[in-house]
Amino acid sequence: MENILDAVLEAEKPLILLTGLTGTGRTTMLARLSELCEADGRQVSAMRFTSNGDVAPARLTLPSDSARGDTPTRLRGPVPGEPAWATIGPVARAAEEPAVASRAAHAAAAALRRGGDDTVLLLDDLHWIDRDSLAVLEALIPMLDGTRIRCVGALRVPVGDAAARYGPEALARLREANLVRTLRLRPLSKESLAGELKSTLGAWPEPALVDHVHAFSRGVRPAVSETVEALRRRGAIRIVNRSAYFVPAMATRKPPQPSEYFLSARALSPAEWEMAKAMALLSPLGGAAPHIAGAVIGISEQEVRSRLESLRAAGVLHRGGESWRFVLPLHAVTLAEACGPYERRVLAAAAVEALWSGAAVCPDPAHRTNLLAEAGRMVDPGRALEELLHGAVEAGEDETASALRWLDAAVELTGDRAQRAKVLLLLIGTYHRNGDYERSLRTIRLVLSDFANELNADAVFEVHSLLLGGLSGLRDTEPLCDIADGDHRLAGAPGSRAVIRAIACALLDRWAEAARWAATATSTVHEGHPQAAVARLIRALGGLWQGRAEFFERSLLERRQWPLGDVARYRAEQVDAHLTGLLLTGELARAEKLLADERLSWDDAGPANRATAAVLRGDLRSATELACRSVARRSVPCFAAATTGMFNATVAALVCQGRLATARELLSAAAEGTPVLAHLLDFTEALIDRALGDARRAADRLATALSAAEERGLVIGCDTAYAELADLALDLEDRETAEQCLVNAERLARDLPTGRTGLLASFVRAVVEKDADAAAESLRVAHERGQPLELSVLIARLVKHGMADPALLSEAYELMAGLGALMHRAKTRTLMQKHGIVVPGRRNTVEENERLLATLAAEGLSNKQIAAALITSEKSVEGRLSRLFVRSGYRSRIELATAIANGELQL
């Protein structure tokens, strides 16, 4: 906008036209120009044209917060005590009699000259100029040529009324005389829009949110505001980790109140309003849309064209060849919502019939399916049902809300009970994937009570599986316990019932029982049924979580024998489950090999496993982004082991970076469900306690969580906890606890001989028994594994306990730089200084210390907590923070947090 303003001020032509769509800031620009000119001592006259043909003097002013792009205040009419320096029309018969127009123009020019050589005439809403006033303006402009008087007009495109009929000819003549400079005010680019959203939401928007808002608003500010507000009302924007995420599943919900565009659309005439609503549903059908709309409304083709041209002139529709589209897609959404149920159904039915007959084409498959859903039984129900089911089954991850709408419509089109039961099963699964457990459970109870006889054995099993997931998602553990304990009567064959009990036990973290029930079912369930695949996975993972990896390892080797392995869906689920087992035991290299052997990539894995893998390979930014998006979208159907692993790994990474409040935020989100392997979350919470300087509390939390895991027979993740607790115990001079950790760590390494359990057992032996060979072994294995976070922490702790060459700290320090591990780097610097190791880059060190301080402050930690984290005094923290705010220019921790989140922090 500043560039446009400079261009206006520097323009040498007597007429400068500011053009653009409604909402691109034309009037705001005039108001800013008015303030600048008046501040420079120039006389300013302003005129405003109205839709009813009036013209009146006006004063254009900006509100105090104009920097945010708000609409300026417009005083319609002269301000008391301030004369109008120029009046243009309407002068009767000026358009027919050039002499009349010339006399009026001379009078206006004389009035402008009385204001001084630098007078500026501002003309707002020129698209509503009447024919006589246009004639006067055309006569005036040549009179101003060669003077420093400037006329600046704001003109909406497309134009309407007289401006549309006569304006182009008048403008063409003025342009031919080289008297006009036209400046187009562009809508917000995506980059600028991201900045606007950041200011509005107080959080940096993810690219998907920027893309969605821009697609609906085209970057036009009022439409941007309305789109964002509509998304907020729908719950489609969620803030996590000071970032704003787009939640597609919520974006299509009907808003609780009409939008501003809905209300403003009422300004259209009844005929235009009727046509606009029809085109909102039909415009994606291209050139066939006007004919279909006319047929439904019952008007002639000539009247259709007339109404469409009126909508084009009003800036609602744009014509491209034979097709019509909405200038702002938001208009289409709003107008479609304004259609009544019957009106929508009739229009949709006409569209569907045209599509089926070949009279129309719709390149957007989602819109075509939406039309089928709206048409209902007004079209062939059998054919409509088939297409709706196809659309729902093929719907992508971000289209679950649409799939729900299509399945709801499909239910009403079913011809018999068996068909309805099949559709209801699809509906239940989609509710579940969307995280809507309440509606999922309601539909499950309907199916089990009214359609049980229509379900085969596989369908009964699927319904019960979803029932268990829904209960877990709603934290309704009592019925889960009843099913796990056999106190709830289940339908189906004995093998299927055993698998259901196994699932219930797994969701309750009763993995020993889960594995037993799964083993019972394995011998009785036929390999060609889903029950066999689920039983095999529970048996494999349940054993692994308890330290018995034999069946898991055999399952990995026998992948060609996986049940339903030739069905893409079941194969993908089984690959992802085995990835979970490998990642939770720290076996990144083996996980990557599994994907390579299956000709897959990490993009084919679930988001939770992708996040965990990202932490292991040192990509902490991607891991945090995946975890936060998962929280924002609530994309995990119910709490699974992979999700626990994701939070466990990501929170540990955040602690290394000093982002302790964000770590707590993710842990709180994890606690909203009924987590399996819940002890892993307690382990990570202990890391936060320790980072805040409360070593005793961290040790107690670890000991309690380890005891709880042992009671349940679970050992997964305990290797990391034993190592952490041993390190803490030595710091606290609690040798007895450290020695017990050694016993437990070595026993676990024997029972579950993975690379990580062996490495950590060697580490604990090294620091507890001062065993140099064990220290060397742990370093060797860590280097072989090549996981940056694991290796850097190991080196620092071995050196701290005197079991590694301090020179290795330089390697650890560099590894931590690549991780952005500010907290661990600070502690490593202290160790390096203690051992006389040169810390590279003194200036960088100072900046990094300041960035860590800023991060801790921005995370909301008190001065006392920051002092504990940095092992310093509160007084020191207070002084350092004061100097930080002075140097950075930020006035509060909130501003600091925003700057860090946006990557704008300059130190």
Secondary structure, DSSP 8 states (H G I E B T S, - for coil): -HHHHHHHHH--SSEEEEEESTTSSHHHHHHHHHHHHHHTT--EEEEEE-TTS-EEEEEEE--TTGGGT---EEEES--TT---S------TTTTT-HHHHHHHHHHHHHHHHHT-TT-EEEEE-GGG--HHHHHHHHHHHHHHTTSS-EEEEEEESS--HHHHHHHHHHHHHHHHTT-EEEEE-----HHHHHHHHHHHHSSEE-HHHHHHHHHHHTT-HHHHHHHHHHHHHHT-EEEETTEEEE-HHHHTS--SS--HHHHHGGGS-HHHHHHHHHHHHHGGGGGGHHHHHHHHHT--HHHHHHHHHHHHHTTSEEEETTEEEESSHHHHHHHHHHS-HHHHHHHHHHHHHHHHHTS---S-HHHHHHHHHHHGGGS-HHHHHHHHHHHHHH--GGGHHHHHHHHHHHHHH--SHHHHHHHHHHHHHHHHHTT-HHHHHHHHHHHHHHSGGG--HHHHHHHHHHHHHHHHHTT-HHHHHHHHTT-S---S-HHHHHHHHHHHHHHTT-HHHHHHHHHHHHTTS-TTSHHHHHHHHHHHHHHHHTT--HHHHHHHHTGGGSTTTTSHHHHHHHHHHHHHHHHHTT-HHHHHHHHHHTT--GGGS-HHHHHHHHHHTT-HHHHHHHHHHHHHHT--SS--HHHHHHHHHHHHHHHHHT-HHHHHHHHHHHHTS--SSTHHHHHHHHHHHHHTT-HHHHHHHHHHHHHHHHHTT--TTHHHHHHHHHHHHHHTT-HHHHHHHHHHHHHHHHHS--HHHHHHHHHHHHHHHT-HHHHHHHHHHHHHHT-HHHHHHHHHHHHHTT-S-GGGHHHHHHHHHHHT-HHHHHHHHHHHHHTT---S-HHHHHHHHHHHHHHHHHTT--HHHHHHHHTS-HHHHHHHHHHHHHHH---SHHHHHHHHHTT----
